[in-house]
């Protein structure tokens, strides 16, 4: 779930016009493992942003550029073009089999190569700490590169929300449409938001356990695409639209 930042308002229309007309630059970087080997097809997401100097009242995840994403190539490098030159970004880096991480306060205007080092991920032994799922479309075809955000934890009659207790920052589906996210404590189920590229995002309640649960996603209707784009220009994350 995207965080709500108290005390930070959405920018005014005039301020947004200034943001949209700012010079655009490209963030470049590389993702490697602990041995320095390049990691291919890691997801790079512009998660949040802030001004380079001073203090901003803008919600950090509400800038238009937040939500842009790309993938690393065979040599581990990536680029995210069209970013606001007046901002610095926190980039989220994720790849199956590794712990996701943030690269903090990336300044695309510098043109320097930001290197992220991913550490191998180890799954908890207790199945009640794990959620495994598979994202498919309506034809039951696996959907790759779906963002899976943890939103809530369910134990008995109680529910908790927020980032506390989670082992994984985020999940991303592999070529088989599969993902895994884990919590530090045993749970009955978790609430996740799955966000495929170019399709409608979906919130689902998924039981914990070692077996893989299927989540079906659908295409975004034309009017929904327009609404999603309008929401983006209103400082909501481009990939936060829900069906």
C-alpha positions in Angstrom: 0.0 0.0 0.0 1.4 3.4 -0.9 2.1 5.4 2.3 0.1 8.5 3.1 2.4 11.3 4.3 0.7 13.5 6.8 1.5 17.2 6.5 2.3 16.9 2.9 -0.4 18.1 0.5 -0.8 17.3 -3.2 0.7 20.1 -5.3 -1.4 22.8 -6.8 -2.2 22.9 -10.5 0.2 25.8 -10.9 2.9 23.9 -9.1 2.2 20.8 -11.2 2.5 22.7 -14.5 6.0 23.8 -13.3 6.9 20.2 -12.6 5.6 19.0 -16.0 7.7 21.7 -17.8 10.9 21.0 -15.9 13.9 19.6 -17.8 13.8 15.9 -18.2 16.8 13.7 -17.4 17.7 10.0 -17.3 18.6 7.9 -14.3 21.2 5.2 -15.1 22.5 2.4 -12.9 23.6 -1.2 -12.5 22.5 -4.1 -10.4 24.9 -6.8 -9.3 25.0 -9.6 -6.7 27.4 -9.8 -3.7 30.1 -11.2 -6.0 29.8 -8.3 -8.4 28.1 -10.3 -11.1 25.5 -8.5 -13.2 21.8 -9.3 -12.5 19.6 -9.4 -15.5 15.9 -8.5 -15.5 15.8 -6.9 -12.1 12.8 -4.5 -11.7 13.8 -0.8 -11.1 10.9 1.4 -9.9 10.9 5.1 -9.2 9.2 4.7 -5.9 9.3 8.2 -4.4 10.9 11.7 -5.0 11.9 14.8 -3.2 13.3 18.2 -4.1 17.1 18.6 -4.2 17.1 21.6 -1.9 14.9 22.8 0.9 11.6 21.3 1.9 8.6 20.3 -0.2 4.9 19.9 0.9 4.4 17.4 -1.9 3.6 13.8 -1.0 6.8 11.9 -1.8 5.0 9.2 -3.8 2.6 11.6 -5.6 5.0 13.1 -8.2 4.1 12.3 -11.8 7.4 10.4 -12.3 6.8 8.1 -9.4 5.7 4.7 -10.7 7.9 4.7 -13.8 9.8 1.4 -14.0 12.2 -0.5 -16.2 14.4 -3.7 -16.2 18.1 -4.4 -16.2 19.7 -5.8 -19.3 22.1 -8.7 -19.6 24.9 -6.6 -18.3 22.9 -5.5 -15.3 22.5 -1.9 -16.4 19.2 0.1 -16.6 18.0 3.6 -17.5 14.8 5.4 -16.6 14.3 8.4 -19.0 12.1 11.4 -18.7 12.6 12.2 -15.0 12.3 15.7 -13.5 15.7 17.3 -13.2 14.6 19.2 -10.1 14.1 16.1 -8.1 16.0 13.2 -6.4 14.5 9.8 -6.4 14.4 6.7 -4.2 14.6 3.7 -6.6 13.2 0.3 -5.5 15.2 -2.6 -6.9 13.7 -6.1 -6.9 14.5 -9.5 -8.5 13.3 -13.0 -7.8 15.6 -14.8 -5.4 17.0 -11.6 -3.9 16.0 -9.2 -1.1 14.6 -6.0 -2.6 16.3 -2.8 -1.7 16.1 1.0 -2.1 18.8 3.1 -3.7 18.3 6.4 -1.9 18.3 10.0 -3.2 19.4 9.2 -6.8 20.1 12.4 -8.7 19.5 11.7 -12.4 21.0 15.0 -13.5 24.4 13.9 -12.3 24.6 11.2 -15.0 26.6 9.0 -12.7 26.0 5.2 -12.6 24.2 4.1 -9.4 25.1 0.6 -8.4 22.8 -1.6 -6.3 24.1 -4.8 -4.7 21.3 -7.4 -4.1 21.7 -10.1 -1.4 20.4 -13.6 -1.8 17.0 -14.1 -0.2 16.2 -17.0 2.2 12.6 -18.1 2.7 11.4 -18.7 6.3 11.0 -22.4 7.2 7.5 -21.9 8.7 4.9 -22.0 5.8 2.6 -19.8 7.9 5.0 -16.9 7.3 4.9 -17.3 3.6 2.5 -16.3 0.8 3.0 -17.9 -2.6 0.9 -16.9 -5.5 0.6 -17.1 -9.3 -0.8 -14.2 -11.3 -2.6 -15.1 -14.6 -4.8 -13.3 -17.1 -8.3 -14.4 -18.0 -6.9 -16.9 -20.5 -4.9 -18.4 -17.6 -1.6 -17.2 -19.1 1.0 -16.4 -16.5 1.7 -12.6 -16.2 5.4 -11.7 -15.7 6.7 -8.6 -13.9 3.6 -7.9 -11.8 4.3 -5.8 -8.7 3.0 -7.4 -5.6 2.7 -5.0 -2.6 1.9 -6.2 0.9 -0.9 -4.2 2.4 -2.2 -6.0 5.4 -1.7 -9.0 7.7 -4.5 -11.2 9.0 -4.3 -13.4 12.2 -7.5 -14.7 13.7 -10.0 -11.9 13.8 -7.4 -9.2 13.8 -5.9 -7.3 10.9 -2.9 -5.0 10.8 -1.7 -2.6 8.1 1.6 -0.9 7.4 5.2 -2.1 6.8 6.0 -3.4 10.3 6.9 -7.1 10.5 7.4 -7.7 6.8 10.5 -9.5 5.5 10.0 -8.5 1.9 9.6 -4.9 0.7 7.8 -6.0 -2.4 7.3 -9.0 -4.7 7.6 -9.3 -8.4 6.3 -12.2 -10.5 8.8 -14.4 -12.5 8.4 -15.8 -16.0 5.9 -18.3 -14.6 3.8 -15.6 -13.0 4.8 -16.7 -9.5 5.8 -14.7 -6.5 6.6 -15.1 -2.8 6.5 -12.6 0.0 7.1 -13.4 3.7 6.3 -12.0 7.2 8.4 -12.2 10.3 5.6 -13.9 12.2 3.0 -16.7 11.4 -0.2 -15.4 9.8 -3.5 -16.8 8.5 -3.5 -14.6 5.4 -2.2 -11.4 3.9 -3.8 -8.7 1.8 -1.8 -7.8 -1.3 -2.2 -5.4 -4.3 -1.1 -6.9 -7.6 -0.3 -4.4 -10.3 0.5 -5.7 -13.8 1.8 -3.4 -16.5 -1.0 -2.2 -18.8 -3.7 -4.2 -16.9 -6.0 -3.4 -14.0 -4.5 -3.7 -10.5 -6.3 -5.9 -8.0 -6.4 -6.3 -4.2 -6.6 -9.9 -3.0 -6.7 -11.8 0.3 -4.3 -14.7 0.0 -3.9 -17.4 2.7 -0.4 -18.3 3.9 1.1 -21.7 3.2 3.5 -23.5 0.9 1.0 -24.1 -1.9 0.7 -21.5 -4.7 -2.6 -19.6 -4.9 -3.9 -18.2 -8.2 -4.8 -14.5 -8.7 -6.6 -13.6 -12.0 -6.1 -10.1 -13.4 -8.0 -8.4 -16.2 -7.4 -5.9 -19.0 -8.0 -2.2 -18.3 -11.0 -0.9 -20.2 -10.5 2.2 -22.4 -12.3 4.5 -20.0 -10.3 3.1 -17.1 -7.0 3.8 -18.9 -8.1 7.4 -19.3 -9.1 7.6 -15.6 -5.8 6.1 -14.6 -3.9 8.6 -16.6 -6.0 11.5 -15.2 -5.3 10.2 -11.7 -1.6 10.2 -12.5 -1.7 13.8 -13.5 -3.6 14.4 -10.2 -0.5 13.2 -8.4 -1.6 9.6 -7.8 0.8 6.8 -8.6 0.3 5.8 -12.3 0.1 2.1 -11.3 -2.2 2.5 -8.2 -5.5 2.3 -10.2 -7.8 -0.4 -8.9 -10.6 -2.2 -10.8 
